[in-house]
Amino acid sequence: MAMPYLMVRGAAAALEFYKKAFGGVETMRFEGPDGTIGHAEVLIEGAPIALSDEWAGAGVSSPAQIGGTTMGIAVHVEDVDTFTRRAEAAGARVVRPVEDQFYGERAATLRDPFGHVWYVSTVTEKLTPEEMMRRMPK
């Protein structure tokens, strides 16, 4: 199993955001003596996500530190419309609004307040790759 590992400036605040905005369930937290988070885990719609505070001395850089992110997290959710509304109300920015997609999903793109990009979707149809290619806009 692969698990995304997010490096965050303000990991404790990020955990609270993920619980409020994404309905996350915190399953583990390891705090250092200074209050920074060395490792934590949260389940978002059953998907495990790990995170820690940034730590420049060890090459653990957050989006705030590097001025962007080089990856995104894709999560299939039960109801993308409800998920997106809750996330936006909690402070996520909608980069791409919820829309039906040719590949059989209803999907949106969000950016959390910590700089991470989330691709959230609900499967609406099970399609073969051939059917997706046929439906793909030209």
N, C-alpha and C positions, 0 to 999 in steps of 0.2 A: 504494500500500500504506500502510495506517495501522499505526503501531507504538505500543503503550502506552509511556509514559515515566513511570517511578516516581521520585518524590522520596523519599529515604530518610535517616533519621538513622542513619549507620553503613553507608554503601553497600558498603564492602569486606566487612563481615560479612554483609550481605544477599546479595552475590554468592556467598559461600561457602555460605550457607544454600540458595540456589536451586540450586546445583550438587548439594549433598548431598540436599536434600529433594525436589526436583523433577527431578533428573537433568539439570539445566541444563548447557549447554556455553558457557563464556565465549568470546566471539569478539572482544571489543575492550575495552580499558580505558585511559582517559586520566586520569592522576593529576596533581594540582597539586603544587607544591613542598612544601606542608604535609601531603601524604599523602591529602587528600580527593579523592574521585573527581568529576571534572568531567563525565565521560561514560563509560558502559560499556554493553556489549550482551551479552545472554545468549540462547541459544536454548533454549526449553522445549518439548519435543515438536515441534521444528521451528518454533515460533512465536517471532519476534524480540521481545524486551522490552528497552527501554533504561532506564537508571537513572543517577541521580547523587545525591550528597550534597545535603541541604537547603542552601539559601543564602538566608537571610532578606533580605539586601540586594537581591536580584534577584527577590523574590517566589516563590522556589522553596521551598515549604513541605511538610514531611513530615507523615504522619498523627500522629506524636508531637508535632509543633509545633502542629497545629490541633485535636488531641483527637479524631481520627477520620479517616475517608476519605470522599470524595464519589463514588468510583467503584470498580468491581470489574473484575477481569480474567477473561475466560472463555477456557478452553483445552480443546479436545478432545484427549483422551489415549488412548493405546492400551488401557490397562487401568486404569480409575478406582479399582478396589479396591486394586490394588497401589500405585498412585500415592498414594492417600490414606493407606495404612498407612505408606509410606516417609516421607511428609511429616509425619505425626503423630509418628513416632519421632524425627524430626529437630527437632521443636519447634513445628510448626504446630498450631493449635487447630482441631478439627473443630467448625464452627458448625452444619452440617446433615450428618448421616451419609449415607453412600452408600445410595441407594435407587433403584429403578426408577421412572421418571417417565412420566406419561401421554403425553408428547410424543415418546416413542421414544428416550430416553436414560437411562442409569444415571448419576446425578449426586451430587455432594457440594459443600458450601461450606466453605472453609478460610480461616482468618485467619493470616497469617504473623506472626512475632515483631516485624515492623516496622510492623504495622498495616494492611497491604494485604489485601483480600479477593479470594479466588480461587474462581471457579466452574469446577469441573473435571467433565468428563463424557466418557462413551464412548457413541457412537451405537449403539443396539441394533436400531433399526428405522428405515427411511426412511418417513416418513409425510407425507401431504399436509396442508396447513393445515386442510382440512375434517375429516380423520380426527383431528387433534389436538383440534379443537373438539368433535367427537363424544365423545372420550374424557375431555375435561376434567371434573374433578369439579364437580358442581353445588352 
